[in-house]
Amino acid sequence: MITALDFQNLTEDLKSYVLLNNGQHIAERNYSIYSIQLYAVYGFFVEVYYLPGSDEIDQILAVNSDEVLELYLEDINITDLYM
């Protein structure tokens, strides 16, 4: 298992590999020119900034801020957790 800091220090290719193999997609939001995907992996959250139309990843960032997570709260469906 790795920490958010360990993850942030990986290369972009390794970050992508970790998310593909161990991450769980949680939500999506749009900001400026980006489609931003939120993933959970190893007990922390990661945002992936995609450039729509080009299908390219601009950046992958571990997220530690509650303010950033609040941007997704309206779109996260947790009803299945209570069934």
HUGI-V158853 format. One record per residue. N is the residue number from 0. RES is the residue in three letters. PSI is psi in degrees with one decimal (none if undefined). NEAR is the number of other C-alpha atoms within 12 Angstrom. D_FIRST is the distance of its C-alpha to the first C-alpha in whole Angstrom. Layout:
# HUGI-V158853
[[N:RES:PSI:NEAR:D_FIRST] [N:RES:PSI:NEAR:D_FIRST]]
This chain:
# HUGI-V158853
[[0:MET:147.6:12:0] [1:ILE:159.0:17:4] [2:THR:170.8:18:7] [3:ALA:-38.8:25:10] [4:LEU:-43.5:18:12] [5:ASP:-45.1:17:10] [6:PHE:-45.5:29:10] [7:GLN:-26.9:25:14] [8:ASN:-4.4:16:14] [9:LEU:161.7:20:13] [10:THR:162.2:15:17] [11:GLU:-38.8:20:18] [12:ASP:-42.2:17:18] [13:LEU:-37.3:17:14] [14:LYS:-46.1:30:13] [15:SER:-43.1:27:16] [16:TYR:-46.5:16:14] [17:VAL:-44.7:26:10] [18:LEU:-41.7:30:13] [19:LEU:-39.8:17:15] [20:ASN:-21.9:15:13] [21:ASN:-10.1:21:10] [22:GLY:154.7:23:12] [23:GLN:122.7:20:15] [24:HIS:131.0:20:18] [25:ILE:-48.3:26:20] [26:ALA:175.2:26:23] [27:GLU:147.7:25:25] [28:ARG:160.8:26:27] [29:ASN:137.7:20:30] [30:TYR:125.1:18:30] [31:SER:-121.1:11:33] [32:ILE:4.4:14:33] [33:TYR:148.2:22:29] [34:SER:116.3:24:28] [35:ILE:123.2:31:24] [36:GLN:134.8:35:22] [37:LEU:128.8:34:19] [38:TYR:151.1:34:16] [39:ALA:134.3:27:13] [40:VAL:129.9:29:9] [41:TYR:32.6:21:6] [42:GLY:9.6:18:9] [43:PHE:173.1:29:11] [44:PHE:150.7:33:14] [45:VAL:135.5:39:15] [46:GLU:135.1:42:19] [47:VAL:119.1:35:20] [48:TYR:109.8:29:23] [49:TYR:147.7:25:26] [50:LEU:104.7:19:29] [51:PRO:146.6:17:31] [52:GLY:-30.5:10:34] [53:SER:-14.5:12:32] [54:ASP:33.1:12:29] [55:GLU:146.5:16:27] [56:ILE:127.6:22:24] [57:ASP:-42.4:21:25] [58:GLN:156.8:22:22] [59:ILE:120.1:31:18] [60:LEU:131.9:34:17] [61:ALA:137.2:33:15] [62:VAL:124.5:27:17] [63:ASN:-3.9:19:17] [64:SER:128.6:15:21] [65:ASP:-30.8:12:22] [66:GLU:-40.0:10:25] [67:VAL:-43.6:19:23] [68:LEU:-32.5:27:22] [69:GLU:-25.1:16:26] [70:LEU:-21.0:21:27] [71:TYR:-12.2:23:25] [72:LEU:-38.8:17:26] [73:GLU:-25.7:13:30] [74:ASP:-7.1:17:28] [75:ILE:122.4:19:25] [76:ASN:115.7:13:27] [77:ILE:12.4:12:25] [78:THR:-34.4:8:28] [79:ASP:-21.5:7:26] [80:LEU:-20.5:7:24] [81:TYR:10.9:6:28] [82:MET:none:5:29]]
